[in-house]
Amino acid sequence: MAFAALLSPASLAAQGYPAEGDLPAQPDVVREYTPLTGERLEQMVPKHPGYLGALAPANLAKERPAPPFDLTGTWFVDLSAGFLKFLFGPPYPKFYAEGREALIEAPKAQARGETYRDAIGQCFPPGMPMIMTRVWPHAFIQLPTAVYMISGFNNSVRTIFLDGRQHSDPDLVVPSYNGESIGRWEGDTLVVHSKYFEPDKHYIDYGIPISDAFEIVERIRLVEDGRVMEVEYIMTDPNMWEGEWRSTKRYSRQDYTDINEANCILAYNANLPGTELGRETAEERGTSEIEGVAND
């Protein structure tokens, strides 16, 4: 009876809902459906010609050597040596013009209290490798055919394929911010080769750009009895720098946290002093001791 009273017209009116007579007539909605053929339905599903999907039961059931370790778990970047350890340099490789410009202009912008190439603050994906240094946990789920990574930062998804496939045809692949990643086992190390990255607004460290020739090789090991994941990043981009750019990061296993839903809402970034949108509003509010944003 109490529940029925809550839904009664008198109760709804008391809660501020308009009376039925004050509402426009609700139209009858009729939709006509055009059936799709089986061939058309098949065309709608993206496929990898010649390769079973990583979650296909037939692929999962194939006999494979046991992996030397299992990355399944939640990991958090180790910044114990200082917050700036999220950066991948120095040391840096010998940059060409665009990289040198970033090294010169970024500290100038910081000295003025401004952001520099604030792509992440504008809701562009951080992409690899920067996604791995965001101060959010990362969930890894390892299966015989793939390792799935879900980042707590904007729920970025990355797949490392382990089923023996090759990289896609470069004429057919769609570039992405995390690239296409193919892994293989070398002894006690998982070696991951990633390429086909989207270069637009895709930066490393403070605004160092990449090109569509950018590639990463990761050498992943578990150390300290499996409590620490150590990743050596070997990055190349012949359009942006000479030779290899190397950096090693560590991640600690975190058993008391999970990945929740997270979204980048551009309007909300006006409240974050570290973003381009939020800098002016932070200045209006006064000095932020955390971000070091001063009120002129």
Protein Blocks (a to p, Z undefined) as FASTA:
>chain_A
ZZmmmmpmklmmmnopacfklpccddddddddddddfklmmmmpccdehiacfklmklmm
pccdddfbdfbdcddddfknojklmpgbdcdddddfklmmmmmmmmmmmmnopaehilkl
nopafbjaklmmcccdddddddfkbccdddfehoiacdddfehpacddfklpccdfkopa
ddddehjaccdddehiafehpaehjhiacdfkbccddddddeehhlaccdddddddfklb
gcjadddddddddfkbccddddddfklmmmpmkbmklmmmmmmnopcfklopacZZ
